[in-house]
Amino acid sequence: MSTAQTTPRLGYIGLGNMGAPMAKRLLEWPGGVTVFDLRTEAMTPLAEGGADIAESVADVGANADIISITVLDDAQVRQVIAELVTTAKPGTVIAIHSTIADTTAAELAQELGPRGIHVIDAPVSGGAGAAEKGQLATMVGADRAVYEQIKPAFKCWASLVIHAGEPGAGTRMKLARNMLTFTGYAAAGEAMRLAEAAGLDLQALGRVVRHTDALTGGPGVIMLLDSTAPLAADHFLHDAFTHTRGLGEKDLRLALDLGQATGVDLPLAQRALDQLGAALGVPHPTAD
């Protein structure tokens, strides 16, 4: 697909902090791109770069084959799609990039499927800086054939495009990913309280954490398994993760001792101590 006649035409609705840099990455798409936002000033830089400006959401529906939506919440997603389907032709793919309820895309896909309109969810991870560089990750919930159809366009702004499963699966994967991020933030706050009570420089601790996370990869480094079941004794990671469990439990106990000495409650650290072995797939044997 190398000409405007054979390449799908793209549409983009919602040109905010994430949508604008993602849409900007589509300006050189050979089939062209039509954009829309309620704010004229958000569309102007893209128009100057060669994008066509739509007069309404429905105008995008009439002029695009693959339409991306990046708006605030479920209500706005449903409102935009309700207007799109008044003009969208059969075969149109509507991709939801907003992080919303995991049921929304599945419900809309089921509702609009009989009309030949494919609703998929493709939330993104990586932030606006990654969007500018085309280095986002996107987790796509779509039928496999539709996934293959949209993948070349999504590769304009994402360096990692993952097929998560059916519509709704992309959002479920994004929620799991974000749960790890924000749980980590809460744990970082707990670590900072411990460090502060122990008389440490919090900014120096932050520098150490950022430096070593860049070297070790952070929590994602253990996410190499295809199941959360306990590892077999001959699994190639069993011994390494058992070693990691021992180190982690030792250090967590020492941190808890320090928390007790300094009067700092550390509920996440206690939970981590209780659950680390199971999380790594090497739980301690239970007494019969």
N, C-alpha and C positions, 0 to 999 in steps of 0.2 A: 504494500500500500504506500505509494509514493506521490500520488497526485491528489488534488482536492476532490476529484471525481470518485476516487476509490478509498479515500481516507475519511473516517468519520469526523464530522464537525463537532467541536467541543463547546460546552457552555459552562459558565461558572457563576454561581449566585452566592453573594455574601463575601464582601471584600474587606474583611477586618484584619486583625493582627495576623491570623494564619491564612485566611483566604487570599489576601492581596499578593503575598509572595508566592503562593502556590499557583495562582492564576498567571502571575508574571512569567513563571517558568513555561507556560503554555503558548507564549506569544509566537514562538517559531514553529509551532505544530503545523504541518503542511495542510491540514484541512481547515485551519482557522479556528478562532475562538470568539464566542459572543459572551459578554459579561454583563452582570446587572447587580446593582446595589441601590438601596434607597438614597444613598448620599452621592450626589453628582461628583463631589470632590474625590471620592474613592475610585470612581471609574476613569477620571481624566488621565492619570498617568498610564493606565493600560490602553486607553484610546490613542494616546501619543505613541505607544509602542506598537500599534497596529491592530489592537483588538476592536471588534465591532461592539457598539454599545446598544444594549437592548432598552426598549422603553418600558418594559414591564417583565415580570416573571413569565407571563404567558408568551411574550415575545421570544424569550429564550427557548421555551418549549417548542415553538414553531420552527426554530432555526438551528437546533443542535441535536445530535444523535447520542452523545454521552454528556450528561449534565452533572456537575459537581455542586454540592450544597454545603456551605459552611456557615451555619447560623447558630443562634444562642442555645436553643433548647428544643424539647420535643414539640411544644406547641408551635414554634416557628417552623420547624421541619414539616409538620403536618399542613400548616397553612401554605407554605411554599409549594409542596407537592400537589395540594388540592388545586392550586392555580396552574401548575405546570400541565396537569393531565387534561386541561381543557383544550390544549393545543398540541400536545406531544403525539407523535405518530407511533404505531406499533413498531416494536424493535428498539425503542428508545431505552437507554439505561440511565437511571437516576441514582447517583451515588451520594450517600449521606456521609460526610466527613466529621460532623459534629459528634461529640460524645454524649449519647442519650440513653434512654432505657433500652435494654437489649431486646425487648419485645416489639419495639416500634417498627423497625425495618422488616421484621418477619411478618407483622400484621399487614403492613402496606404492600409487601411483596405478594402476599396471598390475595389481597384485595384487588391489586392491579394486574396480576399475572394473566387472568383471563382476557384482558384487553391488550395483551402483548407488550406491556410495559414492565421492564425489569427494575425493581427497586432493590438496591444492595446497600450494605453498610461497609464503610471503609474508613474507620477512624484512624487518626494519625498520631505519631509519637515522635518527639524530637525538638519541638519548639520552633519559633519563627526563624531563628538563625539557621536551623537545618533546612527549613522550607526555602529560604533564600538561596541556599547552596544546592538544592535538589537532593538532600541527604535524609529526608524523612523516612520513617518506617510506616507502612500502612498495612492494616490487618483487614482483609477483604472477606466479607460474608456474601457469597454469591454462588449460583450454579457454576460448575467448572467451565462450561462453554462461555458464559458471560465474563467470568474472571479472565479467561484468555483474551477476550475481546477488548477489555479495558486496560489490561496490563501495559501495553506500549504507551498509552497516554499517561498513566500513573507514574511510569518510570521517568517522566519529565521532571517530577518533583520529589520522587521517592527513590532512594538507592536500595531499599529493601521492600519488596511487595510480597506479602505472605497470603496464601489462600487459607483462611481460617476454617472455612466450612460453608454451610448454608447461610442465607440472610439471617442476621442476628449474631452469628458466631464471631464476626469481626468485633462487634461491641463487647461481647463477653471476654474476648482476648484482651481488649484494651482495658477493661475494668480490672482484670487480673494483673495486668502490667502496672496500672496506676495504683492498685492496692499495695503492691510491693514498694513503689516509690514513696507513698505517703506514710506507710507503716515505717519505712526507713527514716523519714523525717521525724516521726514521733520518737523513734529509738535514738536519733541524733540528739533530740532535745533532752532525753533522759541521760545520755552520755555527758552532755554539756552540764547538766545539773550536778552530776557526780564530780566532774572535773572542777567546776566552780567551788563546790564544797571542799574539795581537796586542795584548793589554793592555786589552781593551775591557770595559765593564760589561755582563754578560750580561742583566741585568734590563732595562737600557735598550734593548738590541737586541730583546728580546722585545716590549717596548712598541711599537717601530717596526714589527716584523713584524705584530703583531696589528692595528695601526692601518692599515697599508697593505693587508693582506689584506682588511680590511673594505671598502676603497675599490676594489680591483682585482678581487676575487672569488677570488683564489688560482688553483690549477691548473685548476679547473673552467671558468674563463673561456675557455679554448681549446677546450673540448669541444663544438664546434658542428658537427662533421662527421659524415656518415653512412658514412664509409669511412676506412680508414687508408692507402689508396693515395695516391701523390703527387698534389698538386693540379695541375690543368691551369693553364697560364699565364693563361687568361682567367677562372679561378675568382675570385669576388669577394673571397676571403680570401688569395689567393696573394701579392699585394704586401705586405699587412699582416703576414702570417706570415713572409715573407722579411725584412722589416724587423725583426721580433721576433727571428728567428734571428741576425741580425747583432749586435743589441744583446746578446742572451744569450751568444753565443759570445765576444764581447769581454769581458763581465763575468766569465764563467767562467774565461777565460784569466788575467785579472787576479787572480781569487781563487786559482787554482792557483799563480800566481807568488808570492802572499803565503804560501800554504801551504808552498811550497818554502823561502821565506826564513825562516819561523818553525819549520820542521821538523815540520809537521803533514801527515800523509797524508790525501788527500782523494779516495778512490776513487769515491764517488758523484758528486762534481763532475766528475771525469774522464769517467765514464760519461755524464753529462749532456752534456758537451761533445761527446762522440763521437756521441750519439744525438739531440741537440736538433733538428737539421734534419729527420730522418726522423720524429720525433714530431710535428712541426708540419706534416708533409706537404710540406716543401720541402727535400728532401735535396740535398746538393751533387752536381753531375754527377760521374760516375766516369770516370776515364781509360780509354780503350779499350786 
